[in-house]
Amino acid sequence: MERAILFFDIDGTIVSEDGRRFIPESAVKAINKARENGHITVINTGRTYLTVEKHIKELGFSGFICGCGTNILLGDKVLLRHKNEKALCLKVRDTLESLSIPAIYESAECLGFNADTYIHPELREMLTYFGFKGLMIEEAHEEDFYFDKFFCWANDDESFEPLCEMLSEHFKIILRGDSPGIRRIEVVPKGYTKATGMKFMLDTLGIDHKNSYAFGDSTNDLPMLEYAAHSAAMGCCPEILKDKVEFVTDGLYEDGLAKAIERFGLI
C-alpha cells in the first residue's frame, strides 16, 4: 500500500465528550500501528494548539492542524498561522457584549472570556477544565485582547440574526447543535477550514490526494470528511455527515476509530 496520510478530529473521535475525556486503548494502538506501517498521522481539530492536551500531543502525531485550519504545525515548526486584525477582534467582542452573548475566545496562546456576560454552563465547564490544566485564561478586556476563532452560545431569539449579519463579512458560522433555546456556534475566519488545512499539509508533504483519509464526528468535520479521498464518521454522528462519508463506524467506546482504520486496510 502507498504511503497515506490520516487526519483525525479530537473530540468525539479520539477523546470522549462525556466529561471522562477517555481515549480508547484500541485507538492508540491503531494509530501507532498505522504509523509503524509508514503512514503519516495528523490531528485536524477545531481546538487551538494551546488547548490540545499534553497526553494527546504525546501520542506521536507528525503534525497538527488547529483552529479549523488557522494554525498548522509539522513537528515543532509552525507552517501557517492566521491572526485576525485587532480592530476586528474588538468589534466582535463589543458586539457580543451588546447582545449579551457569552463566548470563549480562542488563540494559540491564550483563552479569553467576558466575566460581565452571562456564563453559559458549557463555558463555565471549559474555563474550569482548562484553568485546572494551567492554561492562560484572560479577560476579554485585556489591552492585548485578540482571538484566532471563537465559540459562543446565542439565544434563539432576536440576538441571533444581528450576530450573523455582523459576522458574515469576515467569518464563517458553523452551527454545532442546539440546546433548548440556545444556538451553539463556532466562528472561524473565512477561507479557513479543516479542508484547507488538509490541502496545505498534503501539498507541503507531497502526498497524493488519493492517499488521504479523514476521521471525524461533528459538523465542523464536514469540510475535512468531504475533501478527503476516504472518510469515516464515528457512530452517533449528526445525520448530515452520514451521506458524506464512505461509512459510519461504531462509537468511540465501541472501538469505532480502530475499526475504521482497519477497514481501510491501513493496519
C-alpha positions, 0 to 999 in steps of 0.5 A, a space after each residue: 500500500 502507498 504511503 497515506 496520510 490520516 487526519 483525525 478530529 479530537 473530540 468525539 473521535 479520539 477523546 470522549 465528550 462525556 466529561 471522562 475525556 477517555 481515549 480508547 486503548 484500541 485507538 492508540 494502538 491503531 494509530 501507532 500501528 498505522 504509523 509503524 506501517 509508514 503512514 503519516 498521522 495528523 490531528 485536524 481539530 477545531 481546538 487551538 494548539 494551546 488547548 490540545 492536551 499534553 497526553 494527546 500531543 504525546 501520542 506521536 502525531 507528525 503534525 497538527 492542524 488547529 483552529 479549523 485550519 488557522 494554525 498548522 504545525 509539522 513537528 515543532 515548526 509552525 507552517 501557517 498561522 492566521 491572526 485576525 486584525 485587532 480592530 476586528 477582534 474588538 468589534 466582535 467582542 463589543 458586539 457580543 457584549 451588546 447582545 449579551 452573548 457569552 463566548 470563549 475566545 480562542 488563540 494559540 496562546 491564550 483563552 479569553 472570556 467576558 466575566 460581565 456576560 452571562 456564563 453559559 454552563 458549557 463555558 463555565 465547564 471549559 474555563 474550569 477544565 482548562 484553568 485546572 490544566 494551567 492554561 492562560 485564561 484572560 479577560 476579554 478586556 485585556 489591552 492585548 485582547 485578540 482571538 484566532 476563532 471563537 465559540 459562543 452560545 446565542 439565544 434563539 431569539 432576536 440576538 441571533 440574526 444581528 450576530 450573523 449579519 455582523 459576522 458574515 463579512 469576515 467569518 464563517 458560522 458553523 452551527 454545532 447543535 442546539 440546546 433548548 433555546 440556545 444556538 451553539 456556534 463556532 466562528 472561524 475566519 473565512 477561507 479557513 477550514 479543516 479542508 484547507 488545512 488538509 490541502 496545505 499539509 498534503 501539498 507541503 508533504 507531497 502526498 497524493 490526494 488519493 492517499 488521504 483519509 479523514 476521521 471525524 464526528 461533528 459538523 465542523 468535520 464536514 469540510 475535512 470528511 468531504 475533501 478527503 479521498 476516504 472518510 469515516 464518521 464515528 457512530 452517533 454522528 449528526 445525520 448530515 455527515 452520514 451521506 458524506 462519508 464512505 461509512 459510519 463506524 461504531 462509537 468511540 467506546 465501541 472501538 469505532 476509530 480502530 475499526 475504521 482504520 482497519 477497514 481501510 486496510 491501513 493496519 
